[in-house]
């Protein structure tokens, strides 16, 4: 059974076609984590249920609730693994979808 | 090199056609992700952190120049211009699109390659000494036996859903370059007092979160009993290996829990039951497969070369490269060249399409169109004449492949880790990338 996440949560998934990491906005999907919707407790479960409709229509390969930190109303993944997914590989700033050149500053 | 027969071609082609149909059904929504997942994994296709990842099998790490060029083409056409060579002597691509993976598999099939059994709870790519057949310190070339294992284990109906993945390594050399003691089954090719070929059989080695050194269950298994004994080990594991906890499902856990003596007794008991079944292949078939691995005809050359000595005297890096990146060959005047894929500040095991093309060209010119991939994630040009070393190193160095660090700290093995892998807990590549180049020499 998945560990219950405390605090704000957002929803992460992979596009079916290319596996690109996307975040649920409440109405669709965005590669930018700050565009993501977030919620807590039962509201987060409701958000997940809505996101799962995209699984049913084959937009994404799977959805998961992940812990989020919220700054000025903008959510961002809390766990290192999900930060990695949001930013792309730390070792190839020239590649990846969500390329970032500021990995070294982390 | 082993060459496909009609059966092999038909088998791989039918698998490509089958997977193309499965992908189309997934994209149309006729298969859910839950239904599709085991099907894609059987074809080496993972869904990782950022994208799909396709792992291509390179049986026992031997690859032709033409195959390497095809791998480069796939990197360029379907990925982001590079590939990652792995500790199972395979290559994996980190950015393929789902809809294009059947096309990739079709292109691989054209050059007698595939991605079958590079994932899933089955017998994975058999690995061996990267210098197999080209080194003086071995009793025989282990690759024919690795090929025999490949044929026996491919689509083996009983061993397609094992408790967990299963890895073989085989060596025939006095120096274990295949890490056989850290494999589910490790095989050491040896001869007995009568000069007959056989194997020391080790079981239950492994790394990861529970590192264990394999235990010897047979000091000498005659060649004639090779496959039936492997079958017996796998049958015991398949029956008694744990399936309730994936972290305790590898055979190393079973052997540790059962005890080596009792496990061996169970294997021997099982073997006695199945020995009469014609699993083992006749000596003629072993000879037929062995013929594919005949070494190229090499002339005996002088061990010292003036051109090499001259360049080494004035270029310290080249001299270090000769020391670190070449290994003795069984034919005098020749060496095996290890091309480091661990450049300073680079990503261990990665090679660009252009680098792969260059290495293929060098193989055509200097190593009889043959290449090897080592479990240390480097590339090897076997059978190289010493006099050709200055030209080879100069070309490699210009392409960023001349690093003289094989066997040194900066040559460390590095998995993709948290940068790509959904199972990883640590990002290892940045750590190696920051290793000071001063550690090289």
Interface residues (C-beta under 8 A of the other chain):
Chain A: X14 X16 X17 X18 X19 X20 X21 X55 X57 X58 X61 X62 X80 X81 X84 X85 X88 X89 X90 X91 X92 X95 X96 X97 X98 X103
Chain B: X26 X27 X28 X29 X33 X47 X48 X49 X50 X51 X52 X80 X82 X95 X97 X98 X99 X347 X418 X419 X420 X427 X429 X430 X433
